[in-house]
């Protein structure tokens, strides 16, 4: 097959690398200059993806365009109208993820209860609101490409920590620069996600359940990084899927969406509360899901395009993903001086299967030596499998221990709260089919 990958930071680099190793033709366009060296020496790149559309079209039914982000949905829709086979998302999917108010409205119309959410386009109005209605809130900026490190989960019941942070953001904001964010009332409960692949007409049969660990430090301390590790399974998610994702299927079908869709939720005694959509291949989510797949990505992608089957063969049990980083992750500032170009070595005890469980991200090959590359120090993710969550995490940590990079950091507690609390609570609440 022939694949043209299009993205900002080459988030799907390990997927492209796997496709190329298995004999497929792959070209990748990376829009962000700071990430132009991600997987340099390991992949073939193009400086003009539009100029390569003819190369894709010449492959006929074997030509595929892959998009990695949720900000070019209109381009994807236009390419589909022009006869190209495109996987990634859609303009509708972009709006589900980027416009949080809209995403909540769609889920509310699908029958879910939603937390009170208040949208603001200025800090002063948000500060006045907080003074008038003090309580715990979650700050989330709209826009799929907005840095997640600026989001904030308030911890004080009177909201004074949130008020102070908004005051700082207001003082730092350049004059006339627009802003767009929501304050969502904080919810207690189990945070869980459910996701599936949509082929333009229907979801594939396998639906995954996931438990993200977003904070930088163990014990859920530190920055909101997006993800420091995740537990994923393909069993027991049907009730969550029917409640949260199945109602969206007609809208996805109408919009021509082809790609992955996930919704993050809070489950508690009052019900199921949606938080946000992910309308793209998530990283490291796709790599962790891959550990549970019994067939390669090309077979899954081909099936999604041909729509000849909804099957997706997966393993039972759990997959754990542990994100590997170097300073200054999750920030970009100082990366050139601190960590870029650091050598990456693999311990000899890692066998071929262990190396397949490593999904590298911001790396390059320079004169045969793997080194860190990219913009912030996101080295990759180590994955592991197990019948139990703890076993999966132990396997991921064993693989991670085989990666040697100066100042490498990762969390060792991925899945602990899932084993000790989350699975039991979901079963007690009636949302988990079986664990």
Secondary structure, 3 states (H helix, E strand, C coil): CEEEEEECCCCCHHHHHHHHHCCCEEEEEECCHHHCCCCCCCCCECCCCHHHHHHHHCCHHHEEEEECCCCCHHHHHHHHHCCCCEECCCHHHHHHHHCHHHHHHHHHHCCCECCCEEEECCHHHHHHHHHHCCCCEEEEECCCCCCHHHCEECCCCCCHHHHHHHHHHHHHCCCCCCCCEEEEECCCCEEEEEEEEEECCCECCCCEEEEEEEEEECCCEEEEEEEEEEEEECCCCHHHHHHHCHHHHHHHHHHCCEEEEEEEEEEECCEEEEEEEECCCCCCHHHHHHCCECCCHHHHHHHHHHCCCCCCCECCCEEEEEEEECCCCCCCCCHHHHCCCCECEECCCCCHHHHHCEEECCEEEECCEEEECCCCCEEEEEEEEECCHHHHHHHHHHHHCCEECCCCECCCCCCHHHHHHHHHHHHHHCCCCCC
